[in-house]
Amino acid sequence: MTDNRIREAWAVFNRSELLHGQGEVERVLDRLADQITNALADRFPVALCVMGGAVVFAGKLLPRLGFPLEFDYLHATRYRDGTRGGEIEWAMLPRKSLEGRDVLLLDDILDEGHTLAAASRKLLELGAARVHIAVLADKCLSGSKPIRADFVGFSLPNRYVFGMGMDAYGLWRNLSGIYALKED
């Protein structure tokens, strides 16, 4: 089983190409941190990481934010290690009170937008005064999305991307760059 999974992982990687390397990712994280600091430094927000994809993004972004905040997470998913979204599954909601608070919702990618739209609605239902969305990447799609991010790192082509927390078949979230599966 393990040997097959390792071979599968390398097969996925070998069918990919680098879109943005580690240096470029680091520069984009610095830019996002500056934008978020300018907008939220005096708000004492609750930063919420959307598990599990945003954990790498949040882990690299939060130390760059030089202002007080509280941290929590939520777990909502549509992909379950696949490449096509399904129904939203709420595995965990934030434990911190959001009543009257500004929330900084951190996610790895704004794809079709259904998960982030549902998460934003849920956080407002839980009492958040305002939800600010920061994503490492926004995928360029031809149609409209139900939500927009306030802070965007990269605009990516409509391809299956992975790395920096984003996965391909549950693999390669740990890459320090952003990759895309090669188009056939």
Steps between C-alpha positions, in 0.01 A plus 500: 500500500769749602719423198202546267413834662859619468507404131165675453635815667804513272286428194282802587806717557658390172179598316522855634675827434610776736287815477644701792818416691576543868660844460199638320267345760698668780478841328123458453460407868685820597268704277189334643623560856547871425150526348336315789693702759389827338137385504470315832778603742263701720210247490633215723360238261448130545709330231341174388685241296292279273639152565676317355611686184559841657723372781821560300383843380391602851820368654710713266275810506417539870860564620514788252201674662645732763181583684289327768248242387342180622524175308262211445400275214210344321485194283277507195573298192352409165787302347587210735836434326349511151507758225126578477294675766190350656272593789650709780596300807539686834746301708573779753374850571702763690503471879570870563209737527465705184229727638558852365853414382683556176607163361795442268414180315812337350475243222742355250298558184183667380391257231128497422436681829229275645697397810612854584152642437347240733771561761447876486122457544556260790738742675251785467231269643737436793507874569801633308466872426698467178688226318817595313626227267867445417603231254838397374353444155191594301432275203397684183175342385276603213183527711414712800569392858265536797768684701816706456814508713611826659867401484639286215853370460503349151254485212536151356385347173206262495713190554532253783762652731679375809774587747506752785212317669304418186496132413482273200314180599594562864868537410765772492349761735855536638659649188640853543396603149176484301475237229239407240422167344610506137218528255458202268 
